């Protein structure tokens, strides 16, 4: 009777621990574009942006309506794309599931001790797994490439300085870097020109950073359509609907630019593009609407490259987001 009661108590404790882990807040980026690359950069969608002091490297764009070899991006959303996978989600779930099941059946790392010792072993096992996975996630996220040349300061991106007080990256007209997707032979080549970016433009980019994050945190689709291309607004809408179907909502606050550099700026016909590397502080949490509990928390800082587009003389809007590294 005592053994049976002990086993029932042990099983109940294990399932309670599993429930706590299921609702615990993992580290994940739920902000717009978090964890992946999306959008279009005209003919340079599949080219690597120029290195900057803020972001020596950038992850490639993974979701785009611009096909490799196309000269211009498609501004509309034609179909819904699949949700981005997040590193660590299924991996951690598999490890925890295997560990809990093994402990329940008496086959965990400390399964042979029984009683209180077995329970302590279970807790140590789960803690070890969480620490290993968290370390792996942070290591992969914080990897950086080779040293980059100095760029302009944060004040330059804010527009607080004169043009002579900052240095921009080389114009993309001389080549943006190694191409990931080349234009097919015989395809018409876009006419690429130089675009001068001044303090007013940098101020517009910082304002856009705050406005896009705020609109996404409010779930304001109308505002996002005004701030981004139809393609990007479509991706954001898809993510917001996905959150709604999961019964969660993303809350974003305390967005503050910490450092920024111009990566490249160019024109294609009447369209002008600018890619800016930005490191910024952010409070990013995902809330369960039913329990009002935090189920996901983002890193306190983000490093991303945002590409903006406008018709010559028009207003800048967001056309792509890439993760910096």
Number of C-alpha atoms within 10 A of each C-alpha: 6 7 9 9 10 14 16 12 12 19 16 13 14 19 14 12 15 16 11 11 14 13 13 14 17 17 18 21 21 25 24 21 21 19 18 20 23 24 31 29 26 23 23 27 29 24 19 18 29 24 27 25 20 28 28 19 24 22 17 19 21 13 17 23 20 20 16 18 18 22 20 18 20 18 19 13 16 10 9 10 13 10 10 14 10 14 15 16 13 11 12 16 13 12 15 20 14 13 18 23 15 16 24 20 11 15 13 18 15 19 18 13 13 15 14 11 13 20 18 13 19 23 16 14 18 18 12 12 15 16 11 11 17 15 12 13 15 12 11 11 15 11 10 14 13 9 12 14 13 15 22 19 21 20 19 26 28 20 18 15 16 12 14 8 11 19 15 20 20 16 18 22 15 10 16 20 13 12 14 13 15 14 17 11 8 6 10 11 14 14 12 17 15 16 18 13 15 16 18 16 17 23 17 16 26 18 13 19 19 18 16 22 21 20 18 24 21 15 21 15 16 11 16 24 20 13 22 23 24 19 24 29 25 23 23 22 20 16 22 23 15 14 18 15 10 11 13 22 24 24 20 22 14 14 19 15 21 17 22 29 28 30 28 27 25 24 23 20 12 9 16 23 24 26 26 26 32 27 20 18 18 20 16 24 24 24 19 18 13 8 10 11 15 19 20 20 20 20 15 13 15 19 23 26 27 27 26 25 25 18 15 15 9 10 12 22 23 29 27 26 27 25 24 27 19
